[in-house]
Structures are given as structure tokens and as C-alpha cells.
Amino acid sequence: MEKYLKSTAMLNYQAQQIVDLINKQKWNNLNEFDKIGAIYDYVQNKILLGYNKYDNLTATQVLADGIGQCNTKATLIMALLRAAGVPCRLHGTKVTKVFQRSLMPKIMAKLAPPFIVHTWAEVYYNGKWLSLEGVITDKAYITGLQKLNPEYKGEFFDYAVAVKDFSNLQIDWKGENTTVQQQAVVEDLGVFETPDEFYSEYKQTYRGIKKFMYENIGRKIMTKKVAKIRQVKSHKKK
């Protein structure tokens, strides 16, 4: 398991910001189940769903941003888990862009490639590798989304959520797999020891003006839409 505990350029958990966070939260005083749960809850709900400029940010850069999406949250939770002595790895895939259509500006929806690089962290617990993908969407966002779409009880495929049962989400740490976007997967790229290894081989296919528009315009609009959904009080029909 030692290779799943090492520090890397992206998993820079020896940085003072992460050392201080680990000490402040006292995660190392917890048993393994509660330690994973506390770190999971922190990344899920303190680092709100939002769209970072780059996928290959370091863990400390994600902390500084204060927001994260699938790829950046995977990096951060891996760094925190490893800092606390919990083995973890990265699972890489590609997903269809369609499940984010209501968050994307129309121009971005047209310009975006059909498939997007998507990752999640897997933790080794109780003799099994378990998906921590459910960490991506914070609970405040999910609550707003459910209020906005009260009629959806089964499969849901929009607003950065792709699940079989929207009324029975598996996004809480209970010692089992968590998931919130895996129904959008169209290609499995396998597992990797580190995000550094993954991003040396796989990158988003945005180029030129498309890349500029996403990094400087599109992602900011998407993050604002997510924040607005968190504020939804109830769904009012016209």
C-alpha cells in the first residue's frame, strides 16, 4: 500500500497549508472509518462544487480556490487521505458533456468536445477499493437541485448529476461506494496511482479559442449557475 500513500507534485500534502489543516481538524485522532468520513465531508461541503480554471491543480491550489469539480476534488481528497495515512488511488474515465447541459452556456455547449475527462478518487477500506465520486456535489447544491426538480424520482441526467435514482442518492460516506456522475461514463481509462500520472497521459481536448472561452468565461458562468441553485427555496410552477 505504500505507493498509494506517497506525496507527489500534485498531491503535495507536505505543504504547510495541508499540515495545518490536518492538525486543526484533528483527523489523525479518528479511527479509519471516521477519518475517511470527516475528510470526505470536508471536501464535499467546504470545497463547494465549482469550476476551476485547470484540472491539474495541486491540492493546495484547490484549497486556495475554495471550489472544485470532479478532477480537482479528486486531487484534494487524495492528498488529505494520504496525509492522514489512508491509501487511495485515481480512477480515470471519459463522460459525455450532455449531463451538464443546463449549467453550460449555449455557446460552450456547442464548442465543448463531446466527451470530457472525468476522474474520482478511490479509497482502500476494509479490504476493498471504494469510489468516492459522490464528494463532487456539495449537499447544499443537491438540496437546491432537488427543490428545483421535485418531480424527478428516478434517473436524473443533468446539472452535473448523472444517477439512476435522484430520490435515493448515494453521496454520503457509509463505508461503501459513493457516486453522483458515473452514469455519464462512456469510456473507462483505468486506475492510476496518482493524478500526476493520469494527467501526463490524458488532458481535456479544449484548444485555442475554445480553451480560452472555457477558462475565462464559461467556467465562471457555470460556477455562478451552481451558486444560484444553492439558493433555491422551492419550485414555483407558473
C-alpha positions as CSV (number, residue, x, y, z in Angstrom):
1,M,0.0,0.0,0.0
2,E,3.0,2.3,0.3
3,K,2.7,3.5,-3.3
4,Y,-0.8,4.7,-2.6
5,L,0.4,6.9,0.3
6,K,3.2,8.8,-1.4
7,S,3.4,12.6,-1.9
8,T,3.7,14.0,-5.4
9,A,3.8,17.4,-7.1
10,M,0.0,17.4,-7.3
11,L,-0.6,15.5,-4.1
12,N,1.6,18.0,-2.2
13,Y,0.3,17.1,1.3
14,Q,3.6,18.0,3.0
15,A,2.8,21.7,2.2
16,Q,2.2,23.7,5.4
17,Q,-1.4,24.6,4.4
18,I,-2.3,20.9,4.4
19,V,-0.3,20.1,7.5
20,D,-2.1,22.9,9.3
21,L,-5.5,21.8,8.1
22,I,-4.9,18.2,9.2
23,N,-3.8,19.3,12.7
24,K,-6.7,21.8,13.0
25,Q,-9.3,19.2,12.1
26,K,-7.7,16.6,14.3
27,W,-8.4,13.9,11.7
28,N,-5.5,11.8,12.8
29,N,-7.2,11.3,16.2
30,L,-10.1,9.4,14.5
31,N,-10.4,5.7,13.6
32,E,-10.1,4.9,9.9
33,F,-13.9,4.9,9.1
34,D,-14.5,8.3,10.8
35,K,-11.3,9.7,9.4
36,I,-12.3,8.9,5.8
37,G,-15.8,10.3,6.6
38,A,-14.6,13.5,8.1
39,I,-12.2,14.2,5.2
40,Y,-14.9,13.3,2.7
41,D,-17.4,15.7,4.3
42,Y,-14.8,18.5,4.3
43,V,-14.0,18.2,0.6
44,Q,-17.7,17.7,-0.3
45,N,-19.2,20.6,1.7
46,K,-16.4,23.0,2.5
47,I,-14.9,23.0,-1.1
48,L,-18.2,23.7,-2.9
49,L,-18.9,22.5,-6.4
50,G,-17.5,25.0,-8.9
51,Y,-15.3,25.0,-12.0
52,N,-11.6,25.6,-11.6
53,K,-9.5,27.1,-14.4
54,Y,-7.4,23.9,-14.8
55,D,-7.8,20.2,-14.0
56,N,-4.2,19.6,-12.9
57,L,-4.1,22.0,-10.0
58,T,-2.2,20.9,-6.9
59,A,-4.1,20.0,-3.7
60,T,-3.0,23.3,-2.2
61,Q,-4.2,25.3,-5.2
62,V,-7.6,23.6,-4.9
63,L,-7.7,24.6,-1.2
64,A,-6.9,28.2,-2.2
65,D,-9.6,28.2,-4.9
66,G,-12.2,27.1,-2.3
67,I,-14.2,25.3,-5.1
68,G,-13.8,22.2,-7.1
69,Q,-15.2,19.9,-9.7
70,C,-14.6,16.2,-10.3
71,N,-11.0,16.3,-11.2
72,T,-9.8,18.9,-8.7
73,K,-11.8,17.5,-5.8
74,A,-10.3,14.1,-6.5
75,T,-6.8,15.5,-6.2
76,L,-7.6,17.3,-3.0
77,I,-9.3,14.4,-1.2
78,M,-6.4,12.1,-2.3
79,A,-3.9,14.4,-0.8
80,L,-5.8,14.7,2.5
81,L,-6.4,11.0,2.8
82,R,-2.7,10.2,2.1
83,A,-1.7,12.9,4.6
84,A,-3.8,11.1,7.2
85,G,-2.3,7.7,6.3
86,V,-5.2,6.3,4.2
87,P,-4.3,4.6,0.9
88,C,-6.1,5.9,-2.2
89,R,-5.8,6.0,-6.0
90,L,-7.4,7.7,-9.0
91,H,-9.9,6.2,-11.4
92,G,-10.0,7.9,-14.9
93,T,-12.8,7.9,-17.4
94,K,-14.4,10.0,-20.1
95,V,-18.0,11.2,-19.7
96,T,-20.5,12.8,-22.2
97,K,-20.9,16.5,-21.9
98,V,-24.7,16.2,-22.1
99,F,-25.2,15.7,-18.4
100,Q,-24.0,19.2,-17.7
101,R,-26.1,20.9,-20.4
102,S,-28.3,23.0,-18.1
103,L,-25.2,24.5,-16.5
104,M,-23.3,25.2,-19.7
105,P,-23.7,28.5,-21.6
106,K,-25.2,27.6,-25.0
107,I,-22.1,28.7,-26.8
108,M,-20.0,26.4,-24.6
109,A,-22.3,23.5,-25.1
110,K,-21.7,23.8,-28.8
111,L,-17.9,24.3,-28.6
112,A,-17.2,21.7,-25.9
113,P,-15.9,18.3,-27.1
114,P,-18.5,15.5,-26.9
115,F,-16.5,13.7,-24.2
116,I,-14.8,15.2,-21.2
117,V,-12.1,13.7,-19.0
118,H,-13.6,12.7,-15.6
119,T,-11.9,11.3,-12.5
120,W,-12.7,10.2,-9.0
121,A,-10.7,9.1,-6.0
122,E,-10.9,5.5,-4.7
123,V,-10.1,4.7,-1.1
124,Y,-8.8,1.4,0.2
125,Y,-11.1,0.5,3.1
126,N,-12.0,-2.8,4.7
127,G,-10.1,-4.8,2.1
128,K,-11.8,-3.2,-0.9
129,W,-11.4,-0.2,-3.2
130,L,-14.4,2.1,-2.9
131,S,-15.4,5.0,-5.1
132,L,-15.6,8.5,-3.5
133,E,-17.2,10.1,-6.6
134,G,-20.1,11.4,-4.5
135,V,-17.8,14.0,-3.0
136,I,-18.1,16.2,-6.1
137,T,-21.5,17.8,-5.4
138,D,-22.0,19.6,-2.0
139,K,-25.2,18.9,-0.2
140,A,-26.4,22.5,-0.4
141,Y,-26.3,22.2,-4.2
142,I,-28.1,18.9,-4.2
143,T,-30.8,20.3,-1.9
144,G,-31.3,23.2,-4.2
145,L,-31.4,20.9,-7.2
146,Q,-34.0,18.6,-5.6
147,K,-36.2,21.6,-4.8
148,L,-35.8,22.9,-8.4
149,N,-36.7,19.4,-9.8
150,P,-39.2,17.9,-7.3
151,E,-40.8,15.7,-9.9
152,Y,-37.7,13.6,-10.6
153,K,-37.7,10.4,-8.6
154,G,-35.8,8.0,-10.9
155,E,-32.9,8.5,-13.3
156,F,-31.5,12.0,-13.5
157,F,-29.1,13.2,-16.1
158,D,-28.4,16.9,-16.0
159,Y,-27.0,19.8,-13.9
160,A,-23.7,17.8,-13.4
161,V,-25.6,14.9,-11.9
162,A,-25.9,11.5,-13.6
163,V,-27.5,8.9,-11.3
164,K,-30.0,6.0,-11.5
165,D,-32.2,7.3,-8.7
166,F,-32.3,11.0,-7.9
167,S,-34.5,10.4,-4.9
168,N,-32.0,8.0,-3.3
169,L,-28.6,9.5,-3.9
170,Q,-25.5,7.6,-2.7
171,I,-23.4,10.6,-1.8
172,D,-22.7,10.0,1.9
173,W,-19.8,8.1,3.3
174,K,-21.1,4.8,4.8
175,G,-18.1,2.6,4.1
176,E,-19.5,1.8,0.6
177,N,-19.2,3.3,-2.9
178,T,-20.5,6.8,-3.4
179,T,-21.5,8.1,-6.8
180,V,-23.0,11.1,-8.5
181,Q,-21.8,11.2,-12.1
182,Q,-20.9,7.7,-13.1
183,Q,-24.0,7.2,-15.2
184,A,-22.4,9.7,-17.7
185,V,-19.3,7.5,-18.2
186,V,-18.7,6.5,-21.8
187,E,-15.1,5.2,-21.6
188,D,-13.2,3.7,-18.7
189,L,-9.5,4.7,-18.7
190,G,-8.5,2.6,-15.7
191,V,-6.9,3.3,-12.4
192,F,-3.8,5.3,-11.6
193,E,-1.6,5.7,-8.6
194,T,-1.6,9.5,-8.8
195,P,-3.3,12.3,-10.7
196,D,0.2,13.3,-11.9
197,E,0.4,10.0,-13.8
198,F,-3.1,10.4,-15.2
199,Y,-2.7,14.0,-16.5
200,S,0.7,13.2,-18.1
201,E,-1.4,10.9,-20.4
202,Y,-4.9,12.4,-20.5
203,K,-6.0,16.0,-20.9
204,Q,-9.2,17.8,-21.9
205,T,-9.4,18.4,-25.6
206,Y,-10.2,22.1,-25.5
207,R,-7.8,24.0,-27.7
208,G,-7.3,27.6,-28.9
209,I,-10.3,29.8,-28.6
210,K,-12.4,27.0,-27.1
211,K,-9.9,26.7,-24.3
212,F,-9.7,30.4,-23.7
213,M,-13.5,30.8,-23.6
214,Y,-13.9,28.0,-21.1
215,E,-11.1,29.1,-18.8
216,N,-12.1,32.8,-18.8
217,I,-15.8,32.9,-19.4
218,G,-17.6,29.5,-19.5
219,R,-16.5,28.1,-16.2
220,K,-17.3,31.3,-14.3
221,I,-20.9,31.3,-15.7
222,M,-21.2,27.6,-14.7
223,T,-20.0,28.3,-11.2
224,K,-22.5,31.2,-10.8
225,K,-25.3,28.9,-12.0
226,V,-24.3,26.3,-9.4
227,A,-24.3,29.0,-6.7
228,K,-27.7,30.2,-7.7
229,I,-29.2,26.7,-7.5
230,R,-27.9,26.5,-3.9
231,Q,-30.2,29.4,-3.1
232,V,-33.3,27.8,-4.4
233,K,-36.0,27.8,-1.7
234,S,-38.8,26.0,-3.6
235,H,-40.0,25.2,-7.0
236,K,-42.8,27.5,-8.2
237,K,-44.8,26.5,-11.1
238,K,-46.2,29.1,-13.4
